[in-house]
Amino acid sequence: MADWRAPLMSAVCYLDPKAALTWLERAFGFEISMLIEDDAGNVAHSEMRFGNAVVMIGNEWTADHKSPRSIGGKNTQTVHIQITTDVDAHCERARAAGAEILAEPETQFYGDRTYRCRDPEGHMWTVAQTVEAVTREQAETTSGLKITGWM
């Protein structure tokens, strides 16, 4: 039997996971690949795909699994999306869907054009598109940082 699961998945907790599923589709282009509901129609588990990547979207299910909205907007992680199409248009799509744009698209020293946003419940997302092939040496010279390993 083929393994259809992505080798690494994030699980993101929401107060209203059904609304999150709709928003993530509209804002970022994710697609629901699995939705399990209880008898009352509440989300028991869900997964959304973006290319070969998967993110699980669920409820707050323990005292340690909370939406940023429940804990004063705090985040312990940022979810990153790497795209191959126009990141500026992607940012405008997210903005039109109600994302709070925290950092407008900007080309980084490592060759990616990146923006950062916050979703309606306060999760932070970064989205990037590689727009320029940069060597490790070029990135070090531009940034002033020492880089070990490189893409």
C-alpha angles and dihedrals in degrees: 000000000000118000106238096180123104112246092238128027134177121221114211122193123218135180087223109028094174090058089046092054090054093044095048090052093049097041103037107015097248117159126215108245098171133017123177117184132185124231091276092054095254119144110259093173137344140178130198126197130215106182104306093339125097132200123188116221118200150147129278095272106170137017087264097049107071141150114244086243089067095048104047096275095298120154128197094186143023119218114223126207119195111202134184098208134071107315092192091057089045089054091051090050090053092046091051089052090055104266115154104233107221097177124018118228111289132167111246129214090255094059102261124119105219141183131184128212144169122231124223093273094045104261112146119228131185122202124194141178123193105237101165134032106234127184122225089249092053091048091049092049093047096044101033088228129125110237124200115197122004140208 
